[in-house]
């Protein structure tokens, strides 16, 4: 007698055990680019590091590099850009298509805010950002006002009218500040000025960070616009990990 073999359980086991292994395999490698820190937070020389393996399509990875300072978080950005860490918002990593002149961000007065393509990643505007886009933590801001730490006029408990917000959780919001608009991407302690092109990114409250959100703001040229979602997704993933 020929016994019939049931394939369904075997197929299920193969998917259960093999699929996660496939999903965990990196699809591409991007180069590591060390970023120096200016005299406000350093100075520190640019570090070296191994290439970063990411589960992203190879054609996207070919356009990206991973930029990181000696101390602080790293971020993906277009390959071939320049980077520097400065002291704004508690230490921000700034990427630009071309190098800024020496001490651009730390001179007195500093260079003008960037109205063209740029990426800024680091601390946000702090409690004002919490008031704007994190209603779940409104009591934290109200406590600052009650204690006299900051006046009520310093805060606005509503988003910027032009901004488009997408909440992923009560601690994470993605935003789009439209071209030439005042919004999360151009307001407060940021080096990104109003200019041609939308600014996309996210703000995230990290546990143990004293409700001082980190913020990623990206303005890319149209030819590189498809890189934005990949940069944001990777930064969100890393920010959610212990630092």
N, C-alpha and C positions, 0 to 999 in steps of 0.2 A: 504494500500500500504506500502510495506517495503522499507524504504529509504536506499540507499546504502551510506555508510560512506566512504569518501575519506581518505585513510590513509596517503597519501603522505604528505599533509601539517602538520598532527599531528606528523609524523615521523621526519619531518624537524625541527619542534619546539622542539621536545624532544632532538634531537642532538644538536640544537643550544644552549639550556639552560643547559642541563645536562652534555654534553661532557666536557665543560670547567671546571665544578665543579669536574669531575672525574680527569681531567688532573692536577688540582691544588692540589689534595690530595697527601701528601707525601707517598712514598712507603716504606721508611725505615728510621731508626734513627741510627746515628753514634755518638759515645761518643765524648765529648769535652776534649781535652788535653791542659792544660795551659803550655806555654813555658816561661821559665825565660829569662831575658836579661842579657848579660854579662856586664862587667864594662865599655865597650866602649860606649854603648848606655844606660846604667843603672847605677848600677844594679837595676833590677826590679824582684820581685818575680813572679812566675808563677801564672797567674790568674785562677779563676774558672769560669765555665759557664755551661749553660744547654746543653744537647745533641742537636745535629743539625739534623733537619729533611730534607731529600733530596728525590727528585723524581728519585731514582735509584733502580735497582733491589736489593732485599734483600740479594742475594748471594754475590753481589759486596759490599754492605754496610757492611756485616759481616767481610770484610777484611780491612775496612777503619776506620780512626778516623779523627777528625777535630782538627788541631793544630793551636793555636793562642797565640801570646804574649800579654802583657798588652796593648801595643800601637803598632798598625800596623795591617796589613792584615793577615788573617788566610788562611790556605790551607789544603786540604785533603792530607792524606798520609797513608801508610800501617799501620795497627793497631799494636801497640807494639813498634814502633820506638821511638827514643828520639829526642828532639828538643831544640834549643836555638836560641835566637835572638842576632845577633852581628852587629857591626857598619859598616861592609863592604857595599859599595854602598848605603849609607844613611840608613842603617838598613835592614838587610836581615835575614829571617827566614831559618834556616838550620835544616834539618831532616836527621838522620842517623839511621841505624839498631841498633847500640849500642851506649851508651853514650860516648862522647869524655871526655878526662881528663879535670880537672878544668882549665879554662882559655886557652883552646886549641886554640881558635880563637883570644884571646885578649892578649896573652903573647907576650914577645919580646925576641926572635922571636916566631911567632905563630907556631902551628903544620903544617905539610905539607898539601898541597891541597889534596882533597879526590879523589882517583882514583877508588873507588868502588861505590856501590849503595849509592845514596844520593839525596836529593831534596833541591834546593835553590830557595827562592822566595823573591823578593824585588826589589831594585833599580838596574838598568842595568849600563852599562858602559857610559851612558849619550850620549853626542853628537856623539862620535864615533859609537855608535849603530845606531843612527839616520842616519848617513852617510852611514853605511853599508846596512841597510835594509829598510829605509823609504825614497825612492826617492822623494816622494811628498813634503818632507820638506827639500830638499837639500839647498834651499835658506837660511834657518836658519843657517846651518853649514857654508855656504859661507860667511855669515855676520860675524860670529865669526872670520873667517880667515881675512877678510877685516879690521875688527876692531883691529886686532893684539892680540885678546884674546887667540888664539891658532894657531900654525903654520900649514900650509897646509899639511906638512908631517905627521901630527898627525892623518889625516883622510884618509879613503879609500872609494871611492864612488862605491863600488861593493861588493856583498856578498862574504863570504868565499867560495872558489871553491868547497869544500867538502859538504857544507851545502845544504840541500834540504828545500826550502821555499814554503809555501802555504799562499798566501795572502787572508785574510778574509775581509779586508778593507784597506784604506790607512793608518790607525792607528793600525792595528793588523796583525801580521804575525806569523804563526806557523812554527817551524823549527825542523829539525832533524840534529844533528851533529853526523856523524857516529863514530863507535868505533875507538878509538885511533887517531882521527882526530882533527885538529885545526879548531874551528868554534865558532859560537855564544855561544855554551854551555860551552866552555873551555877557551875562550879568555878574557883578561881584568880582571876586578875586580870580579872574581868568585872563589869559593872554589872548583869547580869541575875541576879536572885535566883530561888530556887525560887518558883513561883507557879502559878496556874491557866492551863493551856494548854501544849502542847508547844513546845519550842524546836527549830527546824530550822536547818540551816546546813552549813558545810563548814570544813575546815582544809586548808591547802595549803602545801607547802614550795616556795618560789620560788627558782630558781637565783640564786646570788649573795647570798642573804639570810641566810647563816650558819646555816642550819637553824633559823631562827626563823620558824615558820609564821605565816601570816596566817589569821585566822578571822572568819567571818561567822556571827552568831547572830541568829535572828529569832523573835520571839514576836508573832504577829498575832492580833487578835480574830477570832472565827469568821466574821464577815461578810467578812473580807478574806483568808481562808485560801488562796484560789485564787491570790493574788499571790505566795505564797512560792516556788513552783518557778520562776517567771519571774525573780524577784529573784536567786535563787541561780544560775540558769543564766547570767544576764548578768554577775554578779560573777565567776563562774568563768572566763568567756570573757575578760573584761578583765584578770583577774589573770594569765592565761597569756601576755598580751602584754608586750613590753618596757615598763618603767615609767620 
